[in-house]
Amino acid sequence: MKAFFPCAGFGTRMGEWTKSLPKPLLKINNIPLIYYSLFHAKSWGVEDGILNLHYFGEKIQEELKDFKDPQLHFSQETPEILGTGGGIRTGIEKFWDLKDNFLVLNPDFILFPKPDFTPWPNEKDQERFDCILYLSKIPENANYTGLSLYDDMVQFTTGGYFYLGLSWMKAECLSDLEPNKPYDLADTFRKLSSQNRLGGKIFPGTFLDLGEKQFYEKYKDTDFSDRLSSDWVEFRGRISS
């Protein structure tokens, strides 16, 4: 099982916090954000991961150089940043195969799923869709792109749901993109939606989106151990030792 972690962004919305540090290394309760995504990936059976790197990418690679479970590959984007679509397509070209399928986990989000949740789709949904987005209702006064959900299909019409940064994807749905060129993943989502190949599921749990400066500052000293599974304590101890 595989997962992709988008880590190349400039973190401009974080203001001074990312002037000398990439956003995935900003700390929550003294633990870099990327580890929360890696924890969930391990919990969901991921054995092989890719991180795309650009802005202070060497710092992310240095932080994770001894991390082994899951195994990690680093896809450096130079000289230009490739966007999430281009970043994933290029990482696949370097380390995986277009026959693979994988999860995408955005480190901006800390997820608190119900204990029995798994993001891996059943056989029926794998046949029906090329990509499945996990969604939640848009919070009041939040500024997210509104999506509609009908018969488990995501539509790009104004609706009450938004994408949580967690998805399952078949690599082959990116086969029309050239490696090492910039692409917006949203364009791929729109194309799949027009073909009725973009699925959507309501995420069973709660979340925090820490991709904005004010939310990061509000929660940066918070211990979320009681909201994560019991395996978090062991995982936290391993990465802190």
N, C-alpha and C positions, 0 to 999 in steps of 0.2 A: 504494500500500500504506500502511496506517495502523496506528498503535499508540497505546495508552492507558497512561499511567504514573500509578499511584495515589500521590499525594504529599501528601494532606491530613491524615494522621494526626498525633496528638500526640506520638508517640515516647516514651510514658511508660516503656517497658521499658528505655530508655537512660539513665535517671537524670539526673545532672547534665549529661550531654553535650547534652541537648536542652532545657535550661532557657531558652536564648536562641537556639537554632538548630533548624530543622526537620531531621528525620532524613535526608532525601535530600541535605542539604548537609554531613553529616558526612564527613570526609575519610579516604580510604584512600591511603596513600603521597602525601599532599598533593593528592589529586584527589577532589572530591565524589562520593559514591556514585551520584548520578543520571547522571553521565557514563558510567559503565560500562553502564547500561541503554541510554542513547542510542547508545553505540558498537555494541552488539549490534543495535539497531533499524536503524541505518544499514547494518550488515553484511548484514542480511536484507532489504534493499531498501525499508525504510520511508521514505516521503517526507513524511508528514503525521502529526503527533502531538498528543495532548492531555494536559496535566497538570492534575489537579484540585488546587486549593490551598485551604488553610484556616489551619492553624497556621503562623504566620510565613510565610504564602504570599508576601508581598511580597518576602521575601529570596530565595526561589526564582526569582521572576519577574525580579528585579534581576540575579541570577547568570546567567540564561539569556537576557537581553534581546537579546543580539547573536548568539545561536546560530541558524544558518540551515539546517543540513542534518542531520536533517530539519527541515522547517518545524514550529514549535511554536505551539499555542494554549493559553491559560491560562483555566481554568474556575474562577473564584472561588466558594467556597461560603460564603455568609453569609445569616443570622447563625449558622445551625447547620451542623455537619458532616453530610454526607449518607451516609456509609458508602460502601464501594466500589461496591455496586450502584447506589445513588442517584447517586453521583458520575459513574459511566460514563453512566448514562441521561441525566443533565443535560448532560454534555459533548456527547453525541450530538445532543441537541436544539439546542445552541448552534452546533455547527460541522460536524456530519456529517449522515448520513441513515440511516434505519432499514433501508435496502437495503445498507448497507456491511457489510464484515467487517473484523476488525482483530485485532491481537495485544494482549495485556495483559502488561506487564513490571513486576514489583514491584521497586523499587530496593533492597529489603532483601537481595536475592540477587545475588551475583556468580557468573555462569555461565561454565563452561569447556567449551563443547561441542566435539565432534569436528569436524574441519575441513569435512566435507561435510554437516553438519547444517543443515536449514532447518525452521523451525516451521510453514511454510505447508503445509496438508494437500493431498493429491492429490484429484482430482475425485471419486473414489469416496467418500472420507471426508467431503468437503464435502456430498455428498448424504445421507450416513448420519447425520451429527451436526450439531448446532447450535453445539456448543462442544467443544473438545478441550483437556484439561488435560495438561500435561507433569509426569510423576511420577518419583519416585525411591524406593528402599527406605528405610524409616525407620532411621536410624542407631541403634545400640545406646544405650540410656538417654536417647534423645531424646523430647521431649514434643510430638508432632505428632498431628493428627487422622488416624487410620488409615483408609485407603480400600482397597477391593478392586477388582481389575481382572480382568474376564472377557470374552473375545472382544472386546478393545479397548473395552469399556464400563466406565465407573467406577460403582461402587456404594457407597453410604454404609453399608456394613457393616464391622465391624472387620476390617481387613486390614493388610498389611505395607507399604503405599505411602503417600506423602504428596505434596501439591501443592507444586510448586516456585515458584509465583508467576509462571509463564509459561503462557499459554494463547492459543488462537485462538478467536474468537467471532463469531457472526453477530449484528449489532445487533438484528435483528428478534426475537431471543429475549428481549429486554428491553422489548418493545413494550407489555407489560401493566403496566409500572411508570410512574408519573407522574413527570415531571421535577420537580426542586426539592423532592423529598421523600426522606427517608432510607430506604435499603434495604440489607440485607445480601446481598452477592453469593452467599454460601453457600446462601441460600434458592433462588436461581435455579438453582444447580448441583443442588440436591436435586430440584427440580421436573423438570429435564431428565433427571436420572438415572432418575426414576420413569417417564419416557416412553421410556427407552432412547435418548435423544438426547445424552447426555453421553459423549464419547469420552475415552480415555486413552492416552497413549503414554509409554513409558519414555524419559526424557531420556538421550541418548547422550553422556555426559560426566560431569564432576564439578561441584561447586558449593560455595559458602560462603553460609550464612545468617548475615548480620551484623545481624539485627534484635534481637539480645539484647546487653545491655551487655557481658557477659564475652567474647563472641566478637568484638565490635567492638574492644575493648581489646587482645585478643590479636593482631589482624591489622592494626590501623590504620596501622602503619608499614611494611607489607609491600609490596614491588613485585611485582606479578603479571604483568609484561610477558612473561615466558617461558612463561606458561600461557595467554595470549591470542594471537589470530592476529597475524601480522606487521603488519597494518594498524593495530594498536593504537598503535604507536610514532608513526606519522604523525598519528593522531587525537589522541593526548596532546599532541603538539607544537602542534597547531592550537589546542586549547583553552587551552594554557598561554601562548600568545603574546599 
